[in-house]
Amino acid sequence: MEPGFCGRSMTNFESNCYTTGSVRRNLTAELAAMSADSGVMRLASFSSSAALQNFVTESQRTRVGSGLSTRSKEPLNLAQRLRIGLFYEHRTKKVFYLKCAAEAGCKMMEFEDADKLYHAVETTNSFVSCGSLRAVNLGAGGEVLWRVSFRGCSEQLPALISFPDAAGNRCGNSSQPVLSWMLAAAQPAAEEEQTEGTNSNKKKVFRSSMKSFNTAH
């Protein structure tokens, strides 16, 4: 049975309550809003494609519990894209997720099996793209199709929000680890672009010198 701390319109999954936000925000604004809420809420995040699949399946259940404890539950509406705590680093072509624990706090970790993750990456001018989840319940056979999209972090989206299912169980500020990681991801990428630009200029100078040499001889 789902702990009573999660409301009827929420989903309980791996000791966390999940719900959908009603306000469309970009990543920075969403993290700021969550930080203002004493660090209880955070972007829903998943460590593997299997965990994500299990969550989507669980979120669409309409009955929870067993026997006399069975009660009805509203499935989460995942029909529109919802911002989640998954990120795509273009330089390394790797997926990262926000991992939070009550004692260890929050930190960014590499997604366990990105090769099995059903996702699409949109080309942007940024070093990092932000993930969003959309799922469609096909109804008849109970099958739910889902996909993660990685697009620009400035996109205005509602969020898929999670928080611990035990009152007072907080994981600290989840905003700073995300922003610090994004800043760190941008630095080597910028250095590579600068190096490529320098090498390109050197090649142009070399070609120009060779052309002048050939003309003179």
Sequence and secondary structure as in RCSB ss.txt:
>XXXX:A:sequence
MEPGFCGRSMTNFESNCYTTGSVRRNLTAELAAMSADSGVMRLASFSSSAALQNFVTESQRTRVGSGLSTRSKEP
LNLAQRLRIGLFYEHRTKKVFYLKCAAEAGCKMMEFEDADKLYHAVETTNSFVSCGSLRAVNLGAGGEVLWRVSF
RGCSEQLPALISFPDAAGNRCGNSSQPVLSWMLAAAQPAAEEEQTEGTNSNKKKVFRSSMKSFNTAH
>XXXX:A:secstr
   TTS TTSEEETTEEEEE SS B HHHHHHHHHTTTT  EE   SSHHHHHHHHHHHT SEES GGG EE   
   SS EEEEEEEETTTTEEEEEEEETTTEEEEEE TTGGG  EEE   SSSEEEEEEEEEE  TT  EEEEEEE
E TTS B BEEEEESSTT     SHHHHHHHHHHHHHHHHHHHHHHHHHHHHHHHHHHHHHHHHHH 
